[in-house]
Amino acid sequence: MTNRTFTMLKPDSVEKGNVGAILEKINASGFRIVAMKLTQMTRRDAEAFYAIHNERPFFGELVNYMTRGPVVAAILEKDNAVEDFRALIGATNPAEAAEGTIRKLYASSIGENAVHGSDSDENAAIEGAFHFSSREQF
């Protein structure tokens, strides 16, 4: 069975010029990109997208980080997409991420961790719909 997940290459990935290398790694890992765009999150967008964290002490920093520059939003397709993508991106803390994972290769800290990956099939659908209309997904 093929399913989908959502990812977002965060502002630090765009700023450092790592988008191409990260997308190449995603493709080489068997994911098919079914929707993708470069976009800028507004403060309202970031607050809504990360609303689950709004009571956490890092929420303000997270919103500022996610709105400081463009992001690349994408919907990916592959068997076992959510779990496989979570394995590909690695632990939130790049110091703890496995060798060869996206965060080990491209993240600089827990706060600037290069990439977002949905943590469940349900959240993948919600997050994908947040960034893409149905006519933008193939």
DSSP file with accessible surface (Angstrom, degrees, kcal/mol):
  #  RESIDUE AA STRUCTURE BP1 BP2  ACC     N-H-->O    O-->H-N    N-H-->O    O-->H-N    TCO  KAPPA ALPHA  PHI   PSI    X-CA   Y-CA   Z-CA
    1    1 A M              0   0  191      0, 0.0    79,-0.6     0, 0.0     2,-0.4   0.000 360.0 360.0 360.0 134.0    0.0    0.0    0.0
    2    2 A T  E     +A   79   0A  77     77,-0.2     2,-0.3    78,-0.1    77,-0.2  -0.813 360.0 169.3 -97.9 135.9    1.3    3.4   -0.9
    3    3 A N  E     -A   78   0A  31     75,-1.7    75,-2.6    -2,-0.4     2,-0.3  -0.833  23.2-114.7-137.5-177.9    0.6    6.4    1.4
    4    4 A R  E     -A   77   0A  79     -2,-0.3     2,-0.3    73,-0.2    78,-0.2  -0.824  18.0-174.6-123.3 155.8    1.6    9.9    1.9
    5    5 A T  E     -A   76   0A   1     71,-2.4    71,-2.9    -2,-0.3     2,-0.4  -0.913  21.8-124.6-137.4 167.5    3.5   12.1    4.3
    6    6 A F  E     +A   75   0A   0     -2,-0.3   112,-1.9    69,-0.2     2,-0.3  -0.908  25.4 178.9-114.8 141.8    4.1   15.8    4.6
    7    7 A T  E     -AB  74 117A   0     67,-2.8    67,-2.7    -2,-0.4     2,-0.4  -0.970  12.7-163.2-136.1 157.2    7.5   17.5    4.9
    8    8 A M  E     -AB  73 116A   0    108,-1.5   108,-2.6    -2,-0.3     2,-0.7  -0.966  16.2-143.2-140.3 120.1    8.7   21.1    5.1
    9    9 A L  E     -AB  72 115A   0     63,-3.1    63,-1.9    -2,-0.4   106,-0.3  -0.782  36.1-132.0 -81.0 117.9   12.3   22.1    4.5
   10   10 A K    >>  -     0   0   12    104,-2.0     4,-1.6    -2,-0.7     3,-1.0  -0.112  21.6 -92.8 -77.0 168.6   12.7   24.8    7.1
   11   11 A P  H 3> S+     0   0    0      0, 0.0     4,-3.1     0, 0.0     5,-0.2   0.822 122.7  57.5 -51.8 -36.3   14.1   28.3    6.7
   12   12 A D  H 3> S+     0   0    0      1,-0.2     4,-2.1     2,-0.2     6,-0.2   0.892 105.1  51.4 -66.0 -33.7   17.7   27.2    7.7
   13   13 A S  H <4>S+     0   0    0     -3,-1.0     5,-2.5   101,-0.2     6,-0.6   0.910 113.7  44.2 -66.2 -40.7   17.7   24.6    4.9
   14   14 A V  H ><5S+     0   0   34     -4,-1.6     3,-1.4    56,-0.3    -2,-0.2   0.950 113.5  50.5 -67.7 -47.5   16.7   27.3    2.3
   15   15 A E  H 3<5S+     0   0  100     -4,-3.1    -2,-0.2     1,-0.3    -1,-0.2   0.862 111.6  47.8 -59.4 -38.9   19.1   29.9    3.7
   16   16 A K  T 3<5S-     0   0   98     -4,-2.1    -1,-0.3    -5,-0.2    -2,-0.2   0.468 112.7-116.7 -83.9  -2.4   22.1   27.4    3.6
   17   17 A G  T < 5S+     0   0   61     -3,-1.4     4,-0.3    -4,-0.3     3,-0.2   0.775  75.7 129.2  74.3  27.4   21.3   26.3    0.0
   18   18 A N     >< +     0   0   35     -5,-2.5     4,-2.5    -6,-0.2     5,-0.2   0.407  36.0  98.3 -95.0   2.0   20.6   22.7    1.1
   19   19 A V  H  > S+     0   0   33     -6,-0.6     4,-2.9     1,-0.2     5,-0.3   0.935  84.0  47.6 -58.1 -49.4   17.2   22.3   -0.6
   20   20 A G  H  > S+     0   0   48     -3,-0.2     4,-2.4     1,-0.2    -1,-0.2   0.929 113.4  47.0 -59.4 -45.7   18.6   20.5   -3.7
   21   21 A A  H  > S+     0   0   38     -4,-0.3     4,-2.0     2,-0.2    -1,-0.2   0.902 113.8  48.1 -65.2 -39.9   20.7   18.0   -1.6
   22   22 A I  H  X S+     0   0    0     -4,-2.5     4,-2.4     2,-0.2    -2,-0.2   0.931 112.0  48.7 -67.8 -44.3   17.8   17.3    0.7
   23   23 A L  H  X S+     0   0   25     -4,-2.9     4,-2.7    -5,-0.2     5,-0.2   0.896 109.9  53.0 -62.7 -37.5   15.4   16.7   -2.1
   24   24 A E  H  X S+     0   0  143     -4,-2.4     4,-2.7    -5,-0.3    -1,-0.2   0.915 109.3  48.6 -62.3 -42.4   18.0   14.4   -3.8
   25   25 A K  H  X S+     0   0   59     -4,-2.0     4,-1.1     2,-0.2    -2,-0.2   0.897 110.8  51.2 -64.7 -39.9   18.2   12.4   -0.6
   26   26 A I  H ><>S+     0   0    0     -4,-2.4     5,-1.7     2,-0.2     3,-0.5   0.944 113.1  44.8 -62.1 -47.9   14.4   12.2   -0.4
   27   27 A N  H ><5S+     0   0   84     -4,-2.7     3,-1.9     1,-0.2    -2,-0.2   0.916 110.0  54.3 -63.0 -43.1   14.2   10.9   -4.0
   28   28 A A  H 3<5S+     0   0   86     -4,-2.7    -1,-0.2     1,-0.3    -2,-0.2   0.739 101.4  61.4 -65.5 -19.1   17.1    8.5   -3.5
   29   29 A S  T <<5S-     0   0   37     -4,-1.1    -1,-0.3    -3,-0.5    -2,-0.2   0.295 125.3 -98.9 -91.3   8.8   15.2    7.0   -0.6
   30   30 A G  T < 5S+     0   0   50     -3,-1.9     2,-0.3     1,-0.3    -3,-0.2   0.524  75.9 139.1  91.6   8.8   12.3    6.0   -2.8
   31   31 A F      < -     0   0    7     -5,-1.7     2,-0.5    47,-0.1    -1,-0.3  -0.638  41.2-147.1 -86.1 144.0    9.9    8.9   -2.1
   32   32 A R  E     -C   77   0A 123     45,-2.5    45,-2.6    -2,-0.3     2,-0.6  -0.935  15.2-132.4-107.2 129.7    7.8   10.4   -5.0
   33   33 A I  E     +C   76   0A  46     -2,-0.5    43,-0.2    43,-0.2     3,-0.1  -0.741  29.0 172.5 -82.8 118.8    7.1   14.1   -4.7
   34   34 A V  E    S+     0   0A   4     41,-2.7   104,-1.9    -2,-0.6     2,-0.3   0.572  70.2  10.4-104.6 -12.1    3.4   14.6   -5.4
   35   35 A A  E     +C   75   0A   7     40,-1.2    40,-2.2   102,-0.2    -1,-0.4  -0.933  68.3 165.0-161.0 142.0    3.2   18.3   -4.5
   36   36 A M  E     +C   74   0A  91     -2,-0.3     2,-0.3    38,-0.2    38,-0.2  -0.953   0.6 162.6-160.9 141.7    5.9   20.9   -3.7
   37   37 A K  E     -C   73   0A  63     36,-2.3    36,-2.5    -2,-0.3     2,-0.5  -0.982  35.8-123.7-158.5 151.6    6.2   24.6   -3.5
   38   38 A L  E     +C   72   0A 117     -2,-0.3     2,-0.3    34,-0.2    34,-0.2  -0.843  48.6 160.2 -89.8 126.7    8.4   27.4   -2.1
   39   39 A T  E     -C   71   0A  43     32,-2.7    32,-3.2    -2,-0.5     2,-0.5  -0.946  39.4-126.0-146.8 164.5    6.4   29.5    0.2
   40   40 A Q        -     0   0   91     -2,-0.3     2,-0.4    30,-0.2    27,-0.1  -0.973  24.4-139.8-116.8 120.9    6.6   32.0    3.0
   41   41 A M        -     0   0    2     -2,-0.5     2,-0.1    25,-0.5    28,-0.1  -0.652  14.5-141.5 -78.9 134.0    4.7   31.3    6.2
   42   42 A T     >  -     0   0   74     -2,-0.4     4,-2.6     1,-0.1     5,-0.2  -0.410  30.4-103.1 -80.8 169.8    3.1   34.3    7.9
   43   43 A R  H  > S+     0   0  117      1,-0.2     4,-2.6     2,-0.2     5,-0.2   0.929 126.2  50.5 -59.1 -43.8    3.0   34.7   11.6
   44   44 A R  H  > S+     0   0  201      1,-0.2     4,-2.1     2,-0.2    -1,-0.2   0.904 109.7  51.2 -61.6 -41.9   -0.6   33.5   11.6
   45   45 A D  H  > S+     0   0   57      2,-0.2     4,-3.1     1,-0.2     5,-0.2   0.945 112.4  45.2 -58.2 -51.5    0.3   30.5    9.4
   46   46 A A  H  X S+     0   0    0     -4,-2.6     4,-2.3     1,-0.2    -2,-0.2   0.899 112.0  51.4 -64.3 -41.0    3.1   29.4   11.7
   47   47 A E  H  < S+     0   0   77     -4,-2.6    -1,-0.2    -5,-0.2    -2,-0.2   0.902 115.2  43.0 -62.8 -38.8    0.9   29.9   14.9
   48   48 A A  H >< S+     0   0   56     -4,-2.1     3,-1.3    -5,-0.2     4,-0.2   0.929 113.7  50.1 -72.1 -44.8   -1.8   27.8   13.3
   49   49 A F  H 3< S+     0   0   24     -4,-3.1     3,-0.3     1,-0.3    -2,-0.2   0.893 121.3  34.3 -62.1 -40.5    0.5   25.1   12.0
   50   50 A Y  T >< S+     0   0   13     -4,-2.3     3,-2.5    -5,-0.2    -1,-0.3   0.076  78.4 126.0-102.9  24.6    2.3   24.7   15.3
   51   51 A A  G X   +     0   0   44     -3,-1.3     3,-2.1     1,-0.3     4,-0.2   0.805  63.6  69.6 -54.7 -31.2   -0.8   25.3   17.5
   52   52 A I  G 3  S+     0   0  139     -3,-0.3     3,-0.3     1,-0.3    -1,-0.3   0.770 102.8  45.4 -58.7 -24.1   -0.2   22.1   19.3
   53   53 A H  G X  S+     0   0   52     -3,-2.5     3,-2.3     1,-0.2     6,-0.3   0.305  76.9 113.2-100.2   8.8    2.9   23.7   20.8
   54   54 A N  T <  S+     0   0   85     -3,-2.1    -1,-0.2     1,-0.3    -2,-0.1   0.698  78.8  47.8 -64.3 -17.5    1.3   27.0   21.8
   55   55 A E  T 3  S+     0   0  168     -3,-0.3    -1,-0.3    -4,-0.2    -2,-0.1   0.499  91.0 102.6 -94.7  -4.9    1.7   26.4   25.5
   56   56 A R  S X  S-     0   0  135     -3,-2.3     3,-1.8     1,-0.1     4,-0.3  -0.501  80.1-122.8 -81.2 149.5    5.3   25.3   25.3
   57   57 A P  T 3  S+     0   0  126      0, 0.0     3,-0.3     0, 0.0     4,-0.3   0.770 109.9  54.3 -64.1 -22.5    8.1   27.7   26.3
   58   58 A F  T 3> S+     0   0   75      1,-0.2     4,-2.6     2,-0.1     5,-0.2   0.449  77.5 101.3 -90.6   1.3    9.7   27.5   22.8
   59   59 A F  H <> S+     0   0   33     -3,-1.8     4,-2.6    -6,-0.3     5,-0.2   0.899  80.8  48.2 -56.5 -47.9    6.6   28.5   20.9
   60   60 A G  H  > S+     0   0   33     -3,-0.3     4,-2.4    -4,-0.3    -1,-0.2   0.917 113.4  47.6 -60.5 -43.7    7.5   32.1   20.2
   61   61 A E  H  > S+     0   0  151     -4,-0.3     4,-2.6     2,-0.2    -1,-0.2   0.893 111.1  52.2 -63.3 -40.4   11.0   31.2   19.1
   62   62 A L  H  X S+     0   0   23     -4,-2.6     4,-2.7     2,-0.2    -2,-0.2   0.936 110.4  47.2 -61.9 -46.0    9.5   28.5   16.8
   63   63 A V  H  X S+     0   0    1     -4,-2.6     4,-1.3     1,-0.2    -2,-0.2   0.928 113.0  48.8 -62.6 -44.5    7.1   30.9   15.2
   64   64 A N  H  X S+     0   0   87     -4,-2.4     4,-0.5    -5,-0.2     3,-0.3   0.919 113.1  48.0 -61.2 -44.0    9.9   33.5   14.7
   65   65 A Y  H >< S+     0   0   16     -4,-2.6     3,-1.0     1,-0.2     4,-0.3   0.932 111.2  49.2 -61.3 -46.4   12.1   30.9   13.1
   66   66 A M  H 3< S+     0   0    0     -4,-2.7   -25,-0.5     1,-0.2    -1,-0.2   0.694 115.0  44.7 -73.4 -15.6    9.5   29.5   10.8
   67   67 A T  H 3< S+     0   0   31     -4,-1.3    -1,-0.2    -3,-0.3    -2,-0.2   0.424  87.8  88.4-105.7   2.1    8.6   33.0    9.5
   68   68 A R  S << S-     0   0  105     -3,-1.0    -1,-0.1    -4,-0.5    -2,-0.1   0.660 103.2 -12.3 -78.1 -14.4   12.1   34.4    9.0
   69   69 A G  S    S-     0   0    6     -4,-0.3   -28,-0.5    -3,-0.2    -1,-0.1  -0.975  90.6 -55.2-169.0 177.1   12.4   33.1    5.5
   70   70 A P        -     0   0   46      0, 0.0     2,-0.3     0, 0.0   -56,-0.3  -0.212  42.7-159.0 -66.8 157.1   10.9   30.8    2.9
   71   71 A V  E     - C   0  39A   0    -32,-3.2   -32,-2.7   -57,-0.1     2,-0.6  -0.867  17.4-126.8-125.9 161.9   10.2   27.1    3.4
   72   72 A V  E     -AC   9  38A   9    -63,-1.9   -63,-3.1    -2,-0.3     2,-0.4  -0.966  26.0-164.5-111.8 113.6    9.7   24.3    0.9
   73   73 A A  E     +AC   8  37A   0    -36,-2.5   -36,-2.3    -2,-0.6     2,-0.3  -0.810  15.4 170.1 -96.7 140.4    6.5   22.4    1.6
   74   74 A A  E     -AC   7  36A   0    -67,-2.7   -67,-2.8    -2,-0.4     2,-0.5  -0.999  31.9-142.8-151.7 148.4    6.0   19.0    0.0
   75   75 A I  E     -AC   6  35A   5    -40,-2.2   -41,-2.7    -2,-0.3   -40,-1.2  -0.956  27.3-161.9-109.0 129.2    3.8   16.0    0.0
   76   76 A L  E     -AC   5  33A   0    -71,-2.9   -71,-2.4    -2,-0.5     2,-0.4  -0.873   4.8-153.9-115.4 147.7    5.7   12.7   -0.4
   77   77 A E  E     +AC   4  32A  40    -45,-2.6   -45,-2.5    -2,-0.3     2,-0.3  -0.961  32.9 119.9-126.2 138.0    4.4    9.3   -1.4
   78   78 A K  E >   -A    3   0A  54    -75,-2.6   -75,-1.7    -2,-0.4     3,-1.2  -0.891  66.9 -74.6-178.3 156.0    5.8    5.9   -0.7
   79   79 A D  E 3  S+A    2   0A  85      1,-0.3   -77,-0.2    -2,-0.3     5,-0.1  -0.424 123.0   6.4 -57.4 137.2    4.9    2.6    1.1
   80   80 A N  T 3> S+     0   0   71    -79,-0.6     4,-2.7     1,-0.1     5,-0.3   0.879  87.9 170.4  56.1  40.2    5.0    3.3    4.8
   81   81 A A  H <>  +     0   0    0     -3,-1.2     4,-2.5     1,-0.2     5,-0.2   0.875  64.2  47.3 -55.9 -49.1    5.7    6.9    4.1
   82   82 A V  H  > S+     0   0   13    -78,-0.2     4,-2.4     2,-0.2    -1,-0.2   0.966 117.7  40.0 -62.3 -52.8    5.3    8.5    7.6
   83   83 A E  H  > S+     0   0  131      1,-0.2     4,-2.0     2,-0.2    -2,-0.2   0.919 117.0  49.1 -64.8 -43.4    7.5    5.9    9.4
   84   84 A D  H  X S+     0   0   52     -4,-2.7     4,-2.0     1,-0.2    -1,-0.2   0.892 112.3  48.4 -64.6 -37.2   10.1    5.7    6.6
   85   85 A F  H  X S+     0   0    0     -4,-2.5     4,-2.5    -5,-0.3     5,-0.2   0.907 107.9  54.0 -71.5 -38.5   10.4    9.5    6.4
   86   86 A R  H  X S+     0   0   98     -4,-2.4     4,-1.7    -5,-0.2    -1,-0.2   0.905 110.3  48.2 -59.8 -39.1   10.7    9.9   10.1
   87   87 A A  H  < S+     0   0   71     -4,-2.0    -1,-0.2     1,-0.2    -2,-0.2   0.906 110.6  52.2 -66.3 -39.0   13.6    7.4   10.0
   88   88 A L  H  < S+     0   0   22     -4,-2.0    14,-2.3     1,-0.2    -2,-0.2   0.885 111.3  45.2 -66.8 -37.7   15.2    9.3    7.1
   89   89 A I  H  < S-     0   0    1     -4,-2.5    14,-2.2    12,-0.2    15,-0.3   0.828 100.0-154.5 -79.8 -29.8   15.1   12.7    8.8
   90   90 A G     <  -     0   0   15     -4,-1.7    -1,-0.1    -5,-0.2     7,-0.1  -0.156  36.3 -19.0  86.8 179.3   16.5   11.4   12.1
   91   91 A A        -     0   0   39      2,-0.2     6,-0.2     5,-0.1     5,-0.1  -0.187  61.3-116.1 -61.7 150.3   16.1   12.6   15.7
   92   92 A T  S    S+     0   0   68      1,-0.1    -1,-0.1     4,-0.1    17,-0.1   0.880 107.6  64.8 -55.1 -40.6   15.1   16.2   16.4
   93   93 A N  S >> S-     0   0   37      1,-0.2     3,-1.9    18,-0.0     4,-0.8  -0.767  79.0-152.3 -85.6 113.1   18.4   16.9   18.0
   94   94 A P  T 34 S+     0   0   13      0, 0.0     3,-0.5     0, 0.0    -1,-0.2   0.800  93.8  63.8 -60.2 -24.4   21.0   16.5   15.2
   95   95 A A  T 34 S+     0   0   75      1,-0.2    -3,-0.1    -3,-0.1     9,-0.0   0.784 110.2  39.1 -68.0 -23.9   23.6   15.4   17.8
   96   96 A E  T <4 S+     0   0  144     -3,-1.9    -1,-0.2    -5,-0.1    -5,-0.1   0.464  93.1 111.7-101.7  -5.2   21.5   12.4   18.5
   97   97 A A  S  < S-     0   0    6     -4,-0.8     3,-0.1    -3,-0.5    -7,-0.1  -0.408  75.4-103.2 -72.9 145.9   20.5   11.7   14.9
   98   98 A A    >   -     0   0   63    -11,-0.1     3,-1.9     1,-0.1     6,-0.3  -0.309  46.5 -87.5 -65.9 149.3   21.8    8.6   13.2
   99   99 A E  T 3  S+     0   0  157      1,-0.2    -1,-0.1     5,-0.1     3,-0.1  -0.292 113.6  23.0 -55.4 139.7   24.6    9.0   10.6
  100  100 A G  T 3  S+     0   0   31      1,-0.3    -1,-0.2    -3,-0.1     2,-0.1   0.305  90.7 127.9  85.8  -8.8   23.3    9.7    7.2
  101  101 A T  S <> S-     0   0   11     -3,-1.9     4,-2.3     1,-0.1    -1,-0.3  -0.400  72.1-112.1 -77.4 160.7   20.0   11.1    8.2
  102  102 A I  H  > S+     0   0    0    -14,-2.3     4,-2.9     1,-0.2     5,-0.4   0.921 117.3  47.5 -59.3 -44.5   18.9   14.5    7.0
  103  103 A R  H  > S+     0   0    9    -14,-2.2     4,-1.7     1,-0.2    -1,-0.2   0.878 110.0  52.0 -68.7 -35.4   19.2   16.2   10.4
  104  104 A K  H  4 S+     0   0   70     -6,-0.3    -1,-0.2   -15,-0.3    -2,-0.2   0.908 118.9  38.2 -63.1 -38.7   22.6   14.7   11.0
  105  105 A L  H  < S+     0   0   89     -4,-2.3    -2,-0.2     1,-0.1    -1,-0.2   0.843 134.1  15.3 -80.5 -36.0   23.8   16.0    7.7
  106  106 A Y  H  < S+     0   0   54     -4,-2.9     2,-0.2    -5,-0.2    -3,-0.2   0.565  96.8  93.2-124.6 -11.6   22.0   19.4    7.5
  107  107 A A     <  -     0   0   17     -4,-1.7     6,-0.2    -5,-0.4     3,-0.1  -0.608  44.5-167.6 -87.7 151.2   20.7   20.5   10.9
  108  108 A S        -     0   0   69      4,-2.0     2,-0.3     1,-0.3     5,-0.2   0.608  66.8 -10.6-109.8 -17.2   22.7   22.7   13.2
  109  109 A S  S    S-     0   0   48      3,-1.5    -1,-0.3   -17,-0.1     5,-0.0  -0.972  74.6 -88.7-165.6 174.6   20.7   22.5   16.4
  110  110 A I  S    S+     0   0   96     -2,-0.3     3,-0.4     1,-0.2    -1,-0.1   0.908 128.0  45.9 -60.8 -40.7   17.4   21.3   18.0
  111  111 A G  S    S+     0   0   49      1,-0.3     2,-0.7    -3,-0.1    -1,-0.2   0.870 118.7  39.9 -71.3 -39.5   15.9   24.7   17.2
  112  112 A E  S    S+     0   0   52      1,-0.1    -4,-2.0  -101,-0.1    -3,-1.5  -0.728  72.8 154.6-111.2  79.7   17.2   24.8   13.6
  113  113 A N        -     0   0    8     -2,-0.7     2,-2.2    -3,-0.4    -6,-0.2   0.070  48.1-128.9-104.8  23.3   16.7   21.2   12.6
  114  114 A A  S    S+     0   0    0     -8,-0.2  -104,-2.0  -105,-0.1     2,-0.3  -0.079  74.3  36.5  74.6 -40.1   16.4   21.6    8.9
  115  115 A V  E     -B    9   0A   0     -2,-2.2     2,-0.4  -106,-0.3  -106,-0.2  -0.999  58.4-143.1-153.1 146.2   13.2   19.7    8.2
  116  116 A H  E     -B    8   0A  25   -108,-2.6  -108,-1.5    -2,-0.3     2,-0.4  -0.892  18.8-174.8-105.8 143.3    9.7   18.9    9.5
  117  117 A G  E     -B    7   0A   1     -2,-0.4  -110,-0.2  -110,-0.2    -2,-0.0  -0.996  30.7-109.1-138.1 132.9    8.2   15.4    9.0
  118  118 A S        -     0   0    0   -112,-1.9   -32,-0.1    -2,-0.4     3,-0.1  -0.256  18.8-149.0 -57.3 146.3    4.6   14.4    9.9
  119  119 A D  S    S+     0   0   98      1,-0.1     2,-0.3   -33,-0.0    -1,-0.1   0.437  73.8  18.6-100.8  -1.0    4.4   12.1   12.9
  120  120 A S  S  > S-     0   0   36      1,-0.1     4,-2.4   -38,-0.0     5,-0.2  -0.982  76.8-109.0-158.7 162.6    1.3   10.2   11.9
  121  121 A D  H  > S+     0   0   96     -2,-0.3     4,-2.0     2,-0.2     5,-0.2   0.908 120.0  52.1 -61.1 -40.9   -0.9    9.4    8.8
  122  122 A E  H  > S+     0   0  140      1,-0.2     4,-2.2     2,-0.2    -1,-0.2   0.942 111.5  44.7 -62.3 -47.7   -3.6   11.7   10.3
  123  123 A N  H  > S+     0   0   44      1,-0.2     4,-3.3     2,-0.2     5,-0.3   0.856 108.3  58.7 -66.9 -32.9   -1.2   14.6   10.8
  124  124 A A  H  X S+     0   0    8     -4,-2.4     4,-2.5     2,-0.2    -1,-0.2   0.926 108.5  45.3 -60.1 -43.6    0.2   14.1    7.4
  125  125 A A  H  X S+     0   0   70     -4,-2.0     4,-2.2     2,-0.2    -2,-0.2   0.929 115.8  46.3 -65.9 -43.3   -3.2   14.6    5.8
  126  126 A I  H  X S+     0   0   98     -4,-2.2     4,-1.5     2,-0.2    -2,-0.2   0.939 116.0  44.4 -64.4 -47.7   -3.9   17.6    8.0
  127  127 A E  H  X S+     0   0   25     -4,-3.3     4,-1.3     2,-0.2    -2,-0.2   0.884 112.7  51.5 -68.2 -38.3   -0.5   19.2    7.4
  128  128 A G  H  X S+     0   0    3     -4,-2.5     4,-2.3    -5,-0.3     3,-0.4   0.930 110.7  48.4 -62.6 -43.6   -0.7   18.5    3.6
  129  129 A A  H  < S+     0   0   68     -4,-2.2    -1,-0.2     1,-0.2    -2,-0.2   0.790 103.9  62.3 -68.2 -26.2   -4.1   20.1    3.4
  130  130 A F  H  < S+     0   0   81     -4,-1.5    -1,-0.2     1,-0.2    -2,-0.2   0.895 118.1  26.6 -62.6 -39.3   -2.8   23.1    5.3
  131  131 A H  H  < S+     0   0   18     -4,-1.3     2,-0.4    -3,-0.4    -2,-0.2   0.667 122.7  45.3 -99.6 -21.5   -0.3   23.9    2.6
  132  132 A F     <  -     0   0    9     -4,-2.3    -1,-0.2    -5,-0.2     2,-0.1  -0.986  65.7-137.9-133.4 138.0   -1.9   22.4   -0.6
  133  133 A S    >   -     0   0   37     -2,-0.4     3,-1.6     1,-0.1     4,-0.3  -0.399  40.3-103.2 -78.7 166.9   -5.4   22.4   -2.1
  134  134 A S  G >  S+     0   0  109      1,-0.3     3,-1.2     2,-0.2    -1,-0.1   0.845 122.0  58.5 -63.0 -29.7   -6.6   19.2   -3.6
  135  135 A R  G 3  S+     0   0  204      1,-0.2    -1,-0.3     3,-0.0    -3,-0.0   0.630 100.1  58.8 -76.8  -9.4   -5.9   20.5   -7.2
  136  136 A E  G <  S+     0   0   69     -3,-1.6     2,-0.4  -101,-0.0    -1,-0.2   0.464  91.9  81.5 -94.1  -2.4   -2.2   20.9   -6.2
  137  137 A Q    <         0   0   55     -3,-1.2  -102,-0.2    -4,-0.3  -103,-0.0  -0.896 360.0 360.0-108.7 133.3   -1.7   17.3   -5.3
  138  138 A F              0   0  158   -104,-1.9    -2,-0.0    -2,-0.4    -3,-0.0  -0.836 360.0 360.0-121.2 360.0   -1.0   14.6   -7.9
